[in-house]
Amino acid sequence: MRRIFALILVMAKATGGLTESTQNPAFALRQASEASRNYYLLYYRPQIYRVDGKFRRIEVKVKGGRYRITHRAGYITD
């Protein structure tokens, strides 16, 4: 079971998702509901897009404030 959760955690981090491990499903559902109410959606398009099959990292920075940033780790050009 730990291996499965570890794999899910890796996938969530790579795609900007969240994971929660709890014996209190009501708490986890409240957290999911709260997260779905407070978000901004940004789109990204590189200035130079090279189709070479390489992985490109994405870094997101926000000036000021106390924000929690979740985003995918990057993308593979195709």
Helices and strands as residue ranges (DSSP letters): H 2-15, H 25-37, E 55-57, E 74-76
